[in-house]
Amino acid sequence: TRISKSCLDKMMAYYKSDKSLIKLDYESALKQVSISGEPVFVHKVEYYAWTEIDDESMLDRALNQIYPRIKENEELQNIRREVLLNPGPATTTDSVKYAQVQSDICPRELEFGGLMEWCAEKLTSFAAGTDEYTTVMFGCSGTGADEAMVCSVVPEDGRLLVIDNGSYGNRLAKIAKVHKLNFDVFESSTYEPIDLKALEKVLSSKKYTHLAAVYHETTTGLLNPIGEICTMAHSFGMTTIVDAVSAYCGIPMDLKTLGIDFMASTSNKNIQGMAGVGFVICNKKALEATKDIPIRNYYLNLWDQYQYFQKTKQTRFTPPVQTFYALRQAIIETEVETVEKRAERYTACWNILVDTVKKLGLKMLVKEENQSHLITAILEPDVPGYSFEGLHDFAKEYAFTIYPGKLGNINTFRIANIGDIQPEEMQRFCGKLTEYMKSIGL
Ligand SMILES: Cc1ncc(COP(=O)(O)O)c(C=O)c1O
């Protein structure tokens, strides 16, 4: 319970106002000051197996109702901790894992609609004001959210410019092609910053109504100057579409300030939930403006999904029920940690990694000042004993999973530091990385 000084003063005043109160539970004082107008906020968490034991009846409940539930979960609680240093799905907390185990429920029940609505509102609130922005959710991966966004918002007479400086920008262009949109590609280096002057020149042709870009290119760890890009696009009257799959909740952001109209992400990266919910945070006015665009994809249509949910509190098609329970828990944990502190924790892990990389004399693909602090692409060492599989298998023995990264003819291995990982764990991984590199003679 977090109590402000003014609230505490009121609770104390209430306690002192009644001489007959010798012992008073603080909850009772809180209730009293709440009745007298102090705002008190509560998260009602119904699914934890825990109870307070103050008297015999509570002990009885603990023994007969709560303890059996804990026993039931014992199998689950013995899961080995795996630290995923691949760029998602990211490592989750045990509480997020256990949150999936729930009674079966028909997702058409009001109760589940309320849970989804709560999730949508909270997802919006991590990146934007809920009065101007809204979140549209689908049962899908991050690419599904990207596809929903790209195929739903560009009108037939519109023209899209896609910035391609890595696999995910390239994927946005592929989606545009599949849906036969009018579009062009602005190509840029995969490891050097975008030339904003060159981009401005292209935009100033006024040929384009929409711009699509990736916030953080997970391929390399290159962070794009998304605020500058989108503000520039807005100055030319364009609508902006951003894949923030690997940036959302790992970097503090405000979509309005950045000039982002549509932003896609997923439940399994920095929000630290399970894979299965893809979502698009939309500027409400920009979303409303898409309502007459002919539907290009039956399942992944933003306007249809939004409207149906507004009316019914249901998704049009079956949602991933257990993933939503995990997402609810992940959201609570994100609120408790805050996005700012999460970004600091990620950066603390990244600093440890970069320190080790430098000590080992390894080279990074992207200059430090252009990196996201979320994933690092490291050039493979030119030592005969090195193989990605060797490093992967060695790390896996110690419960660390790493990921390769091929960029044309440049071979890298990539270390992500997103998800529920702590600096001590990154330190331990760096110890193992050093051990492996020494073993091959580096
Ligand atoms: C920037 C970006 N966009 C899209 C995706 C695709 O997400 P998914 O694999 O969940 O479809 C990823 C996955 O890593 C990503 O990093």
The ligand as an ORCA input file, in Angstrom:
! r2SCAN-3c Opt
* xyz 0 1
  C      10.671     -4.835    -34.950
  C       9.935     -6.132    -35.090
  N       8.854     -6.187    -35.871
  C       8.165     -7.322    -36.041
  C       8.544     -8.478    -35.408
  C       7.770     -9.736    -35.657
  O       7.162    -10.204    -34.515
  P       6.589    -11.707    -34.495
  O       7.751    -12.619    -34.636
  O       5.931    -11.753    -33.139
  O       5.619    -11.824    -35.603
  C       9.667     -8.484    -34.599
  C      10.118     -9.722    -33.941
  O      11.192     -9.815    -33.388
  C      10.366     -7.276    -34.408
  O      11.442     -7.232    -33.629
*
